[in-house]
Amino acid sequence: MGRWGGGGFVVDEYAYMTQEEDWDRDLLLDPAWEKQQRKTFTAWCNSHLRKAGTQIENIEEDFRNGLKLMLLLEVISGERLPKPDKGKMRFHKIANVNKALDFICSKGVKLVSIGAEETSAKEGLLLWCQRKTAPYRNVNVQNFHISWKDGLALCALIHRHRPDLIDYSKLRKDDPIGNLNTAFEVAEKFLDIPKMLDAEDIVNTPKPDEKAIMTYVSCFYHAFAGAEQAETAANRICKVLAVNQENEKLMEEYEKLASELLEWIRRTIPWLENRVAEQTMRAMQQKLEDFRDYRRVHKPPRVQEKCQLEINFNTLQTKLRLSNRPAFMPSEGKMVSDIANAWKGLEQVEKGYEEWLLTEIRRLERLDHLAEKFKQKCSMHESWTAGKEDLLSQKDYESASLMEIRALMRKHEAFESDLAAHQDRVEQIAAIAQELNELDYHDAATVNARCQGICDQWDNLGTLTQKRRDALERVEKLWETIDQLYLEFAKRAAPFNNWMDGAMEDLQDMFIVHSIEEIQSLITAHDQFKATLPEADKERMATIGIHNEIVKIAQTYGIKLSGINPYTNLSTQDISNKWDTVKHLVPLRDQMLQEEVARQQANERLRRQFAAQANIIGPWIQTKMEEISHVSVDIAGSLEEQMNSLKQYEQNIINYKSNIDKLEGDHQLSQESLIFDNKHTNYTMEHIRVGWEQLLTTIARTINEVENQILTRDAKGISQEQLNEFRASFNHFDRKRNGMMDPDDFRACLISMGYDLGEVEFARIMTLVDPNNTGVVTFQAFIDFMTRETAETDTAEQVMASFKILASDKSYITVEELRRELPPEQAEYCISRMTKYVGPDSPAGALDYISFSSALYGESDL
């Protein structure tokens, strides 16, 4: 005896069992029960016999000769029984009944008692009824007799599977006969279930016949079992199609993003390959500014796109692998490696472009300096030669006196000395012109023309000088006296004058330097020049003293001087004026040098400022790269904790971007100041940029790898403990601590995890984990292999079997069946992709679901 009570309510199981026994005993003695049993079994037999075009009226009479009993067994089993005896004698009838009984026994059916098999079947059918009717109000199926008296349980079974046949909300518990008749009529009309029971018999009987109810309910089970199987098959197909649709969407997104990125690279490379130099410094500096805009504004979003493209590709491959699909092969030229190669080509051209820009700017700077220097020297030379040809062409010696001839001779010698001194300047002008031509100066034609004019004039001066000397030498013998003092003055004044010309030229000479050391060298040279000024002043005073001596002698002896030195055009006033100019230029030169010192000191501060930051940022980037690589293989904590740690690293890196921007600003200031070297650091801005981009890409890839591990774990049902075990094994055999194992270490790792490996099996596994023959096994490849070994996936055969259920075991499926069994979106997806079925007796519009299922797991059409 068992009791359970609560709140004053008590159920006595023994009393209920006693009531059950009383009902069973009363039923056995009730003629109405026997009538109900006969009616139910007759209806059940006719539901099968009408498939053979016949029926029975009376069980005892119609089954007596055994013929219809044998026919019933053939319909139920789908097999042929032995040929029946056609005679009408009693032994013929007995023989036929025995054939039927022998067939039943051959199938393992027991004809007596109630065994465990029947009990299990009853319990299974009862559980099915309870599960299907659980959501319905006023329905509580506990048995196969009184639980069915009000008809609601039968109506609930029909409504659960075919809600279009019965409006359950309009049924009433107080109308059991109406409910039962509704269920009987609907079942017979729409479900092909014959009416085996009477509503009045069920309602008016205290305990309806259990076997009759079970027989009738089992017809519903068989009628709806196919629908449930179809529903399961449809759900499996919908799941597979949803995965396929999502993968195709990811493939299309990858193709679109890859095409856009490659097109941008294709458009950008010709711009960076254009090496047509501008003719002016301003135009080239504008090119440099355009390039900086490209680096700061246009390229960073493309770096992100490239990184996102790799992440999308890895995610897609992971999803394909987890869904047992083949790997995605992008269109030709759009592989990740193709994009990486295109990007590498872009960066190579980009680096060459920047180097070319800086070289061209230096060249133009040098050209501007040389052009200005060329103009200055040409102007000074042309000023010196002005009128010289006319003087050399004079024939004043024809009417001159002996004294004047000698004076002319000495004067000509002084001029030759001066002419020889100017030879170096002409050579300098020619050398500058040649260098301008070699550097492709834009106005080289003008330079060449001016240089050629100076050289032609110089050759002409040489010719005229030689002609005049020849003429003077012819009459030299006629002259014997010479004014020694004038000659001495001329000889001293001319070199001193040349020295002052050279000094003025040097003091006004333009210079270009790029370091403190270079400007200090110029300052040293200038200081050395200033140290020679006292001696030069003595030379000046000595030269002027000679002129004063001439004047003194003339005054002493009453000689009238013409005021012109016959040997030189230089006067003491000329010497004094040039000397004053030299003294004036010296402090101006001092000021220019000091200003340049200040500029070079500012440049040095910029170098140190850049180096101070670069020497911090460079090692910081390297440290972060190493930390990220350690986190990716760390087995401490779950994947989610690793993800949080990596996200924190990513945020710290993003927050560090302001330091990179500040360094970019310092780098720009350095370039604007034309600073192209820095001895205080080994890091260039290009090093920092490349390291920063690699750091961003590495953290993004590492996060993506952990996301894929989480995706793998969740999709394959791999526990965190299993993943930790995988990571621990990988870390143990990753002897170089670089996130990879060589084949020997990988073999040892598998053996440590219980694999019994031969050479052939290990070679097969290596083709899975290292398909490109790189000679190493990455952590992601190791995880993918282990998850494949420990998890199950759907297969093409499973999908084919599901479609076969929907197609009612046919080798093809129709459009109507797809639209009836699948949701609209999945149905149209199948219709648009399935090929026409080719086979015997196939109706119009039949579709081939077998080739479609194979294609889902075959090569991608993208």
KARA-V339313 format. One record per residue. SS is DSSP state (@ for helix, = for strand, . for the rest). PHI is phi in radians with two decimals (none if undefined). NEAR is the number of other C-alpha atoms within 12 Angstrom. Layout:
SS;PHI;NEAR + SS;PHI;NEAR
This chain:
.;none;11 + .;-2.32;12 + =;-2.32;13 + =;-2.46;13 + =;-2.48;11 + =;-3.03;8 + .;1.17;7 + .;1.52;7 + =;-1.66;9 + =;-2.27;13 + =;-1.90;16 + =;-1.76;15 + @;-1.13;15 + @;-1.14;15 + @;-1.06;15 + @;-1.14;15 + @;-1.12;15 + @;-1.10;14 + @;-1.11;16 + @;-1.05;21 + @;-1.12;15 + @;-1.12;16 + @;-1.04;23 + @;-1.05;21 + @;-1.18;14 + @;-1.15;20 + @;-1.14;24 + @;-1.06;18 + .;-1.66;13 + .;-1.64;19 + @;-1.07;12 + @;-1.09;23 + @;-1.09;29 + @;-1.11;20 + @;-1.12;23 + @;-1.14;29 + @;-1.07;31 + @;-1.09;24 + @;-1.14;29 + @;-1.13;34 + @;-1.19;30 + @;-1.07;33 + @;-1.10;30 + @;-1.14;34 + @;-1.09;37 + @;-1.16;32 + @;-1.11;29 + @;-1.65;29 + @;-1.17;26 + @;-1.18;22 + @;-1.18;17 + @;-1.74;20 + .;1.41;14 + .;-2.59;19 + .;-2.80;24 + .;-2.16;29 + .;-1.97;20 + .;-2.29;19 + @;-1.09;24 + @;-1.11;15 + @;-1.43;15 + @;-1.28;23 + .;-1.68;25 + .;-1.14;25 + .;-1.40;29 + .;1.45;33 + @;-1.21;34 + @;-1.24;34 + @;-1.13;37 + @;-1.15;37 + @;-1.10;37 + @;-1.07;34 + @;-1.16;30 + @;-1.13;24 + @;-1.13;23 + @;-1.18;23 + @;-1.51;17 + .;1.33;14 + .;-2.06;15 + .;-1.60;17 + .;-1.58;29 + .;-1.00;20 + .;-1.08;15 + .;-1.28;24 + .;-1.37;23 + .;-1.61;16 + .;-1.23;15 + .;-1.90;16 + .;-1.31;13 + @;-1.08;15 + @;-1.22;16 + @;-1.12;19 + @;-1.10;26 + @;-1.10;24 + @;-1.08;25 + @;-1.16;31 + @;-1.10;29 + @;-1.12;25 + @;-1.08;28 + @;-1.17;34 + @;-1.18;23 + @;-1.08;21 + @;-1.10;27 + @;-1.11;23 + @;-1.13;15 + @;-1.13;15 + .;-1.59;14 + .;1.40;11 + .;-1.58;17 + .;-1.52;17 + .;-1.70;15 + .;-2.29;8 + .;1.10;10 + .;-2.13;14 + .;-1.58;13 + @;-1.15;11 + @;-1.09;14 + @;-1.13;18 + @;-1.07;15 + @;-1.09;13 + @;-1.08;18 + @;-1.08;25 + @;-1.13;19 + @;-1.12;18 + @;-1.13;29 + @;-1.10;30 + @;-1.10;20 + @;-1.10;25 + @;-1.11;35 + @;-1.10;26 + @;-1.16;20 + @;-1.29;28 + @;-1.72;29 + .;-0.98;21 + .;-1.31;18 + .;-1.62;24 + .;-1.22;17 + .;1.11;22 + .;-2.13;30 + .;-2.55;28 + .;-1.45;32 + .;-2.09;22 + .;-2.79;29 + .;-1.98;31 + .;-2.41;32 + @;-1.26;27 + @;-1.18;30 + @;-1.93;44 + .;-1.17;39 + .;-1.49;36 + .;1.36;40 + @;-1.18;41 + @;-1.12;44 + @;-1.12;47 + @;-1.11;46 + @;-1.15;38 + @;-1.03;37 + @;-1.16;39 + @;-1.13;28 + @;-1.07;28 + @;-1.74;26 + .;-2.35;23 + .;-1.09;15 + .;-1.35;13 + .;-1.63;22 + .;-2.39;26 + .;-1.64;20 + @;-1.10;30 + @;-1.14;16 + @;-1.61;14 + .;-1.37;29 + .;-2.14;22 + .;-1.19;22 + .;-1.49;16 + .;-2.15;19 + @;-1.11;29 + @;-1.13;28 + @;-1.10;25 + @;-1.13;35 + @;-1.14;35 + @;-1.12;30 + @;-1.04;34 + @;-1.10;42 + @;-1.09;32 + @;-1.17;26 + @;-1.11;28 + @;-1.12;32 + @;-1.25;24 + @;-1.36;15 + @;-1.90;19 + .;-1.94;24 + .;1.06;22 + .;-1.91;32 + .;-1.16;33 + .;-1.38;34 + .;-1.78;37 + .;-2.23;42 + .;-1.90;35 + @;-1.07;29 + @;-1.15;22 + @;-1.10;30 + @;-1.17;34 + @;-1.23;27 + @;-1.52;18 + .;-1.70;24 + .;-0.96;25 + .;-2.34;32 + .;-1.00;37 + .;-1.14;40 + @;-1.15;33 + @;-1.18;30 + @;-1.13;33 + @;-1.10;39 + @;-1.06;34 + @;-1.06;32 + @;-1.18;38 + @;-1.16;39 + @;-1.09;28 + @;-1.10;31 + @;-1.14;39 + @;-1.02;29 + @;-1.20;19 + @;-1.18;24 + @;-1.68;27 + @;-1.03;19 + @;-1.09;20 + @;-1.14;24 + @;-1.14;23 + @;-1.11;25 + @;-1.12;28 + @;-1.10;24 + @;-1.08;24 + @;-1.11;28 + @;-1.09;35 + @;-1.09;24 + @;-1.09;29 + @;-1.13;39 + @;-1.04;28 + @;-1.11;21 + @;-1.12;35 + @;-1.16;34 + @;-1.08;23 + @;-1.10;26 + @;-1.12;35 + @;-1.11;23 + @;-1.11;19 + @;-1.12;34 + @;-1.11;27 + @;-1.10;17 + @;-1.13;29 + @;-1.11;33 + @;-1.11;25 + @;-1.11;21 + @;-1.08;36 + @;-1.02;30 + @;-1.12;21 + @;-1.14;30 + @;-1.13;37 + @;-1.09;27 + @;-1.12;20 + @;-1.16;33 + @;-1.14;32 + @;-1.14;22 + @;-1.12;25 + @;-1.10;33 + @;-1.09;20 + @;-1.31;16 + @;-1.40;27 + @;-1.02;25 + @;-1.04;18 + @;-1.12;20 + @;-1.30;30 + @;-1.45;25 + .;-1.21;19 + .;-1.95;22 + .;-1.39;16 + .;-1.36;28 + .;-1.40;23 + .;-1.58;24 + .;-2.14;22 + @;-1.11;26 + @;-1.09;17 + @;-1.12;18 + @;-1.20;27 + @;-1.16;28 + @;-1.16;19 + @;-1.05;29 + @;-1.12;29 + @;-1.17;21 + @;-1.06;20 + @;-1.16;27 + @;-1.13;25 + @;-1.07;16 + @;-1.06;21 + @;-1.23;30 + @;-1.52;20 + @;-1.91;14 + @;-1.51;18 + @;-1.38;25 + @;-0.90;21 + @;-1.08;17 + @;-1.27;28 + @;-1.07;33 + @;-1.12;22 + @;-1.08;29 + @;-1.07;40 + @;-1.09;33 + @;-1.13;28 + @;-1.08;38 + @;-1.12;33 + @;-1.12;30 + @;-1.06;33 + @;-1.11;36 + @;-1.12;34 + @;-1.10;33 + @;-1.08;35 + @;-1.10;33 + @;-1.10;38 + @;-1.13;36 + @;-1.10;37 + @;-1.13;33 + @;-1.19;38 + .;-1.63;32 + .;1.08;31 + .;-1.76;31 + .;-1.20;25 + .;-1.11;27 + .;-1.33;34 + .;-1.98;25 + .;-1.08;31 + .;-1.05;20 + .;-0.99;14 + .;1.51;18 + .;-2.11;30 + .;-1.15;26 + @;-1.01;31 + @;-1.16;19 + @;-1.10;22 + @;-1.16;36 + @;-1.10;23 + @;-1.14;18 + @;-1.09;28 + @;-1.14;29 + @;-1.09;20 + @;-1.08;22 + @;-1.06;30 + @;-1.20;26 + @;-1.14;19 + @;-1.12;24 + @;-1.08;29 + @;-1.10;24 + @;-1.11;20 + @;-1.15;31 + @;-1.12;31 + @;-1.09;21 + @;-1.12;25 + @;-1.02;33 + @;-1.13;29 + @;-1.11;23 + @;-1.15;30 + @;-1.13;33 + @;-1.10;27 + @;-1.11;28 + @;-1.14;28 + @;-1.07;27 + @;-1.11;28 + @;-1.08;32 + @;-1.04;29 + @;-1.13;24 + @;-1.15;34 + @;-1.10;35 + @;-1.15;23 + @;-1.16;31 + @;-1.07;37 + @;-1.10;27 + @;-1.11;23 + @;-1.20;36 + @;-1.09;35 + @;-1.11;21 + @;-1.13;24 + @;-1.17;33 + @;-1.12;26 + @;-1.13;13 + @;-1.22;25 + @;-1.42;30 + .;-1.00;18 + .;1.48;14 + @;-1.17;26 + @;-1.15;23 + @;-1.14;16 + @;-1.11;21 + @;-1.22;31 + @;-1.53;21 + .;-1.17;20 + .;-2.05;18 + @;-1.17;19 + @;-1.23;31 + @;-1.21;18 + @;-1.98;13 + .;-1.52;20 + .;-1.44;19 + @;-1.05;22 + @;-1.09;25 + @;-1.22;30 + @;-1.10;33 + @;-1.10;32 + @;-1.10;35 + @;-1.09;41 + @;-1.11;39 + @;-1.13;35 + @;-1.09;37 + @;-1.19;38 + @;-1.08;28 + @;-1.09;34 + @;-1.12;38 + @;-1.07;29 + @;-1.07;25 + @;-1.14;34 + @;-1.09;29 + @;-1.09;21 + @;-1.11;23 + @;-1.44;30 + @;-1.04;22 + @;-1.09;18 + @;-1.18;33 + @;-1.10;33 + @;-1.12;23 + @;-1.09;24 + @;-1.07;36 + @;-1.12;31 + @;-1.13;23 + @;-1.13;33 + @;-1.07;36 + @;-1.11;24 + @;-1.16;25 + @;-1.08;32 + @;-1.16;23 + @;-1.13;17 + .;-1.60;26 + .;1.03;23 + .;-1.09;31 + .;-1.17;22 + .;-1.92;19 + @;-1.11;25 + @;-1.08;16 + @;-1.13;18 + @;-1.06;31 + @;-1.09;29 + @;-1.11;17 + @;-1.20;27 + @;-1.10;34 + @;-1.10;22 + @;-1.08;21 + @;-1.13;35 + @;-1.14;27 + @;-1.08;17 + @;-1.13;23 + @;-1.13;31 + @;-1.07;19 + @;-1.16;20 + @;-1.10;31 + @;-1.09;26 + @;-1.14;19 + @;-1.13;26 + @;-1.10;32 + @;-1.12;21 + @;-1.11;20 + @;-1.17;31 + @;-1.06;29 + @;-1.03;18 + @;-1.17;24 + @;-1.18;32 + @;-1.16;21 + @;-1.15;17 + @;-1.86;24 + @;-1.07;26 + .;-1.15;15 + .;-1.40;20 + .;-1.96;23 + .;-2.15;17 + .;-1.74;19 + .;-2.61;25 + .;-1.45;28 + @;-1.10;22 + @;-1.21;30 + @;-1.08;39 + @;-1.13;32 + @;-1.10;29 + @;-1.07;39 + @;-1.10;39 + @;-1.17;31 + @;-1.40;33 + @;-1.21;42 + @;-1.08;37 + @;-1.08;30 + @;-1.12;35 + @;-1.09;36 + @;-1.07;31 + @;-1.06;28 + @;-1.17;32 + @;-1.06;31 + @;-1.11;25 + @;-1.10;29 + @;-1.10;27 + @;-1.11;26 + @;-1.14;23 + @;-1.17;31 + .;-1.75;27 + .;-1.15;27 + .;-1.39;24 + .;-2.47;24 + .;-2.42;25 + .;-2.30;26 + .;-2.25;27 + .;-2.72;28 + @;-1.07;24 + @;-1.10;16 + @;-1.16;19 + @;-1.21;26 + @;-1.13;21 + @;-1.10;18 + @;-1.17;28 + @;-1.11;27 + @;-1.07;16 + @;-1.08;19 + @;-1.18;29 + @;-1.10;19 + @;-1.11;13 + @;-1.10;26 + @;-1.10;23 + @;-1.19;14 + .;-1.51;17 + @;-1.10;21 + @;-1.04;15 + @;-1.13;14 + @;-1.12;26 + @;-1.16;24 + @;-1.10;15 + @;-1.09;26 + @;-1.07;33 + @;-1.15;22 + @;-1.16;21 + @;-1.12;34 + @;-1.14;29 + @;-1.08;21 + @;-1.09;27 + @;-1.07;34 + @;-1.13;19 + @;-1.13;19 + @;-1.05;29 + @;-1.09;23 + @;-1.09;17 + @;-1.11;18 + @;-1.07;18 + @;-1.22;13 + @;-1.18;11 + @;-1.78;11 + .;1.21;11 + .;-1.46;13 + .;-1.56;14 + .;-1.65;18 + .;-1.38;11 + .;1.50;17 + .;-2.12;21 + .;-1.34;32 + .;-1.21;33 + .;-1.82;35 + .;-2.78;35 + .;-1.52;30 + .;-1.29;34 + .;-2.12;29 + @;-1.10;30 + @;-1.15;17 + @;-1.06;23 + @;-1.13;34 + @;-1.12;23 + @;-1.09;19 + @;-1.15;28 + @;-1.08;31 + @;-1.08;18 + @;-1.10;21 + @;-1.04;30 + @;-1.11;24 + @;-1.25;18 + @;-1.28;24 + @;-1.04;27 + @;-1.15;18 + @;-1.10;19 + @;-1.11;30 + @;-0.99;25 + @;-1.11;17 + @;-1.04;24 + @;-1.14;32 + @;-1.16;20 + @;-1.10;17 + @;-1.16;27 + @;-1.05;26 + @;-1.09;18 + @;-1.13;23 + @;-1.18;27 + @;-1.18;23 + @;-1.10;22 + @;-1.07;30 + @;-1.12;28 + @;-1.11;23 + @;-1.10;31 + @;-1.06;36 + @;-1.14;24 + @;-1.09;25 + @;-1.10;39 + @;-1.11;28 + @;-1.04;24 + @;-1.29;31 + @;-1.09;35 + @;-1.24;24 + @;-1.64;22 + @;-1.18;34 + @;-0.98;31 + @;-1.09;21 + @;-1.07;23 + @;-1.09;34 + @;-1.09;22 + @;-1.10;19 + @;-1.11;28 + @;-1.06;31 + @;-1.18;21 + @;-1.09;23 + @;-1.11;35 + @;-1.11;27 + @;-1.24;22 + @;-1.11;35 + @;-1.14;43 + .;-2.03;40 + .;-1.33;31 + .;-1.69;25 + .;-1.37;21 + .;1.62;20 + .;-1.41;26 + @;-1.09;35 + @;-1.11;22 + @;-1.16;21 + @;-1.05;30 + @;-1.08;30 + @;-1.09;19 + @;-1.10;26 + @;-1.16;35 + @;-1.09;25 + @;-1.14;19 + @;-1.04;31 + @;-1.08;27 + @;-1.14;16 + @;-1.08;20 + @;-1.15;30 + @;-1.08;20 + @;-1.14;13 + .;-1.37;22 + @;-1.02;22 + @;-1.06;15 + @;-1.15;26 + @;-1.12;32 + @;-1.09;24 + @;-1.11;20 + @;-1.13;33 + @;-1.05;29 + @;-1.09;21 + @;-1.12;28 + @;-1.12;34 + @;-1.15;26 + @;-1.07;22 + @;-1.11;29 + @;-1.17;28 + @;-1.11;20 + .;-1.55;26 + .;1.05;28 + .;-1.69;30 + .;-2.10;25 + .;-2.48;25 + .;-2.67;27 + .;-1.38;17 + .;-1.57;19 + .;-2.67;23 + .;-1.60;21 + .;-1.64;28 + .;-1.79;28 + @;-1.11;35 + @;-1.15;25 + @;-1.02;23 + @;-1.11;33 + @;-1.06;31 + @;-1.07;25 + @;-1.10;26 + @;-1.14;33 + @;-1.11;30 + @;-1.12;25 + @;-1.12;35 + @;-1.06;35 + @;-1.16;28 + @;-1.12;33 + @;-1.15;38 + @;-1.14;36 + @;-1.15;34 + @;-1.13;38 + @;-1.06;35 + @;-1.11;34 + @;-1.10;36 + @;-1.18;37 + @;-1.04;32 + @;-1.15;36 + @;-1.13;44 + @;-1.11;32 + @;-1.05;30 + @;-1.11;39 + @;-1.02;32 + @;-1.21;19 + @;-1.25;27 + @;-1.68;32 + .;1.25;22 + .;-1.41;26 + .;-1.37;22 + @;-1.09;23 + @;-1.11;17 + @;-1.12;26 + @;-1.08;35 + @;-1.09;24 + @;-1.12;24 + @;-1.06;34 + @;-1.14;34 + @;-1.11;24 + @;-1.12;31 + @;-1.08;39 + @;-1.09;30 + @;-1.11;26 + @;-1.67;32 + .;-1.43;28 + .;-1.21;18 + .;-1.53;14 + .;0.97;21 + .;-2.09;25 + .;1.35;29 + =;-2.55;31 + =;-2.10;33 + =;-1.46;28 + @;-0.96;26 + @;-1.13;21 + @;-1.15;24 + @;-1.13;36 + @;-1.07;31 + @;-1.09;23 + @;-1.11;31 + @;-1.10;29 + @;-1.09;17 + @;-1.15;19 + .;-1.70;20 + .;1.75;11 + .;-1.44;17 + .;-1.80;15 + .;-1.86;20 + .;-1.72;13 + @;-1.12;12 + @;-1.15;11 + @;-1.12;15 + @;-1.15;23 + @;-1.09;19 + @;-1.09;15 + @;-1.13;27 + @;-1.11;30 + @;-1.17;20 + @;-1.41;26 + @;-1.56;31 + .;-2.40;27 + .;-1.12;17 + .;-1.66;12 + .;0.98;14 + .;-1.40;15 + .;1.53;18 + =;-2.43;28 + =;-2.07;34 + =;-1.38;33 + @;-1.10;38 + @;-1.13;37 + @;-1.12;35 + @;-1.09;37 + @;-1.09;39 + @;-1.05;37 + @;-1.13;30 + @;-1.15;32 + @;-1.21;32 + @;-1.14;26 + @;-1.25;21 + @;-1.97;21 + .;-2.25;24 + .;-1.85;18 + .;-2.35;25 + .;-1.28;28 + .;-2.25;24 + @;-1.11;27 + @;-1.11;22 + @;-1.12;23 + @;-1.16;32 + @;-1.06;33 + @;-1.10;29 + @;-1.16;37 + @;-1.10;42 + @;-1.12;31 + @;-1.14;32 + @;-1.10;36 + .;-1.56;33 + .;0.99;21 + .;1.22;17 + .;-1.42;26 + .;-1.45;28 + .;-2.41;36 + =;-2.40;39 + .;-1.73;31 + @;-1.08;31 + @;-1.11;20 + @;-1.14;29 + @;-1.10;39 + @;-1.23;21 + @;-1.37;20 + @;-1.66;34 + .;-1.98;32 + .;-1.03;21 + @;-0.94;18 + @;-1.12;17 + @;-1.22;27 + @;-1.09;28 + @;-1.15;22 + @;-1.05;24 + @;-1.17;40 + @;-1.05;27 + @;-1.25;17 + @;-1.96;23 + .;-1.31;27 + =;-1.50;22 + =;-1.16;25 + .;-1.38;24 + .;-2.01;19 + .;-2.99;15 + .;-1.19;11 + .;1.06;11 + .;-1.50;17 + .;-1.26;18 + .;-1.12;16 + .;1.47;20 + .;-1.16;26 + =;-2.02;33 + =;-1.62;33 + @;-1.44;40 + @;-1.23;30 + @;-1.15;26 + @;-1.13;32 + @;-1.10;33 + @;-1.11;23 + @;-1.13;27 + @;-1.05;36 + .;-1.96;32 + .;-1.76;20 + .;-1.27;18 + .;-1.25;21 + .;-1.56;19 + .;-1.72;22
